[in-house]
Amino acid sequence: MTESGPTPPGTPHELAEHIETTFNGEEMSLSDERTAHAYTLTLSIAQGMLLGAQAQGIVTDDQRRELDDLFEGMKDLPGLIV
């Protein structure tokens, strides 16, 4: 796996470009339907893990909701790749 580089910028388009660059370093692209599907599926799995973390008291309900919102927003990033 390659380094993903500096901390990603904050706007959705900048974040999409950062993530796309990271995938490109692995000879993949979020513009590829299968790669985009695997990306969003992985985010869904992480959201399930957050539920488990909440159940175990690792994160609070508010923290889980904030992180869940972040993951939901990240699911839209493949659509921003031109």
C-alpha positions as CSV (number, residue, x, y, z in Angstrom):
1,M,0.0,0.0,0.0
2,T,1.3,3.5,-0.8
3,E,1.3,6.6,1.4
4,S,-1.9,8.6,1.1
5,G,-0.1,11.9,1.3
6,P,-0.9,15.0,3.4
7,T,-4.1,15.5,5.4
8,P,-7.0,15.8,3.0
9,P,-8.6,19.2,2.4
10,G,-12.0,19.9,3.7
11,T,-14.3,20.6,0.7
12,P,-16.1,17.6,-0.8
13,H,-14.5,18.1,-4.2
14,E,-11.0,18.4,-2.6
15,L,-11.6,15.3,-0.5
16,A,-12.8,13.4,-3.6
17,E,-9.7,14.4,-5.4
18,H,-7.5,13.3,-2.5
19,I,-9.2,9.9,-2.2
20,E,-9.0,9.5,-6.0
21,T,-5.3,10.2,-5.9
22,T,-4.8,7.7,-3.2
23,F,-6.7,5.0,-5.2
24,N,-4.8,6.0,-8.3
25,G,-1.6,5.2,-6.4
26,E,-2.9,1.6,-6.2
27,E,-3.8,1.6,-9.9
28,M,-7.5,2.0,-9.1
29,S,-10.1,4.7,-9.7
30,L,-13.4,5.7,-8.0
31,S,-14.7,6.3,-11.5
32,D,-14.6,2.5,-12.0
33,E,-18.0,1.2,-11.0
34,R,-16.7,-1.9,-9.1
35,T,-14.1,0.1,-7.2
36,A,-16.7,2.7,-6.3
37,H,-19.0,0.0,-5.1
38,A,-16.2,-1.6,-3.0
39,Y,-15.4,1.9,-1.5
40,T,-19.0,2.6,-0.5
41,L,-19.5,-1.0,0.8
42,T,-16.4,-0.6,3.0
43,L,-17.8,2.7,4.4
44,S,-21.1,0.8,5.2
45,I,-19.1,-1.9,7.0
46,A,-17.3,0.8,9.0
47,Q,-20.6,2.3,10.0
48,G,-21.7,-1.1,11.3
49,M,-18.5,-1.2,13.3
50,L,-19.4,2.2,14.8
51,L,-22.6,0.6,16.1
52,G,-20.6,-2.1,17.8
53,A,-18.3,0.6,19.3
54,Q,-21.2,2.5,20.6
55,A,-22.7,-0.7,22.1
56,Q,-19.4,-1.4,23.9
57,G,-19.2,2.2,25.2
58,I,-16.1,3.1,23.1
59,V,-18.0,6.0,21.5
60,T,-21.1,7.9,22.7
61,D,-24.3,8.0,20.7
62,D,-23.5,11.6,19.7
63,Q,-20.0,10.6,18.5
64,R,-21.4,7.7,16.5
65,R,-23.9,10.0,14.9
66,E,-21.3,12.5,13.9
67,L,-19.0,9.8,12.5
68,D,-22.0,8.2,10.7
69,D,-22.8,11.5,9.1
70,L,-19.2,11.8,7.9
71,F,-19.2,8.3,6.4
72,E,-22.6,9.0,4.7
73,G,-21.1,12.1,3.1
74,M,-18.1,10.2,2.0
75,K,-20.3,7.7,0.1
76,D,-21.1,10.5,-2.4
77,L,-17.5,11.2,-3.3
78,P,-17.2,8.7,-6.2
79,G,-19.9,10.8,-8.0
80,L,-17.7,13.9,-7.8
81,I,-14.9,12.3,-9.7
82,V,-14.8,13.6,-13.3
